[in-house]
């Protein structure tokens, strides 16, 4: 029997297969681009770019008089040089709202910005290779992206959230029946997310062997491929222990025997299931905040920064490669700290 693949290994294989499937409907020269960027990008990034290019070439096929005469697979590389900056601006304008196969699609300013970024990367590749002489995508100005306030749980909301996960008393009767079976698992997962700030993908990807109770740490596979140990406190340990005992009694389905967190179907739990889990419990705590697993991560990052004031520590624990990413997210807390500094220095005694 073949050895069970790690979660991230299987995910990368699945993503690669999706990319290859998308490439079947794109111009042949796109394949060269994805091969060329494989060593410098993450699989999820390449998949997002593949989807974006599919939207771009579909737009050209439906709206450009020259492209309408050809199938997308017949588009030549020289077509890229015939596209003008205005063509790209019209494309970006159109994707703010469009219909495809009877389904409405929208892109906010972040979505539009990402699609231009993917198009720039695509054009830059062929321009650097001197396979095209013009780079119209580089002449299109990136749209301004307005920063959003970080949504997180307050201290009292965190306590109430975990109380709801533990008791389940405010759940519906139907939800309570499931809660009887999943309480220990749910509490372990939610406490782990709130107590370490790991990503939901890192959480569902944990194997039993990744938990080190001797050192109170978990080994996680970060974005980009690095493995690191994230340490946890007593509250996380106390939530994990009962679940680890329960997990020993569960015989997982083939392909999930090493997985730490299992679904009721005894398979490795999915990201989507965790998202729905967080949504279910958060709805009992606050109706004004849209809480997702990433918001639990923001909650942890905010708490850690408030306690330590060390933005580099927060960046390291959260797995941010660039501390400026962390600083951007927690700029509001930095402003609060600067304001607080005013009360610490007295120039004259009272």
Secondary structure, 3 states (H helix, E strand, C coil): CCCCCCHHHHHHHHHHHHHHHHHCCCCCHHHHHHHHHHHHCCHHHHHHHHHHHHHHHHHHHHHCCCHHHCCHHHCCCCHHHHCCHHHHHHHHHHCCEEEECCEEEECCHHHHHHHHHHHHHHHHHHHHCCCCCCCHHHHCCCCCCCCCCCCCCCHHHHHHHHHHHHHCCCCCHHHHHHHHHHHHHHHHHHHHHHHHCCCHHHHHCCEHHHEECCCCEEEEECCCCCEEEEECCHHHHHHHHHHHHHHCCCCCCCCCCCECCECCCCCECCHHHHHHHHHHHHCCCCCCCCCCHHHHHHHHHHHHHHHHCCHHHHHHHHCCCCHHHHHHHCHHHHHHHHHHHCCCCCCCCC
